[in-house]
Amino acid sequence: MLKSRLFSYAEVSFLKAEAALRGWGSDAEGNYLEGIKASLEVWGVGDAYEDYIKTTGVAFDGTLAIIMQQKWIANMFNGDEAYMDWRRTGLPDLKAGPFAREDVMPLRFVYPSDEININSANYTVGAASLEDTPYSSTDPNDSPYARPWIVQGVAKPW
């Protein structure tokens, strides 16, 4: 039997909250609170739920920012998912660290050398499909700051 998590209940609840906020469902607040409850239960601190949801900066305020902040926390050990949510929404408002090459977060992972060496024809096509940004000029063709197709033509995250 495969034992892995594709979507946690907390993540589904936060996605439903986001959808409701965008007018694609209902009960944004109820789904948001359910996401927090599920997340706290997974981490073994479900008994802190009532106090936690009343905390300033946690209490539902009807914004996408609060939903994405709590979803980010719920995905603490699911970094790829948290990163993709940030790239899709620009939330939470992450800043590049002090040793980062640019003052913005990267938009993508660069292709690994194995891909370049073993699958060079498709690598060339993929790298050519990237959209330049003001931050990608220092490393053309395969920049972590170039926009992949999924975020071309959008203003998020930066």
Buried (B, 14 or more C-beta within 10 A) or exposed (E): EEEEEEEBBBBBBBBBBBBBBEEEBEEBBBBBBBBBBBBBBBEEEBEEBEEBBEEEEBEBEEEBBBBBBBBBBBBEEBEEBBBEBBBBBBBBEBEEEEEEEBEBBBBBEBBEEEBBEEEEEEBEEBBEEBEEBEBBEEEEBBBBBBBBEEBEEEEEBB
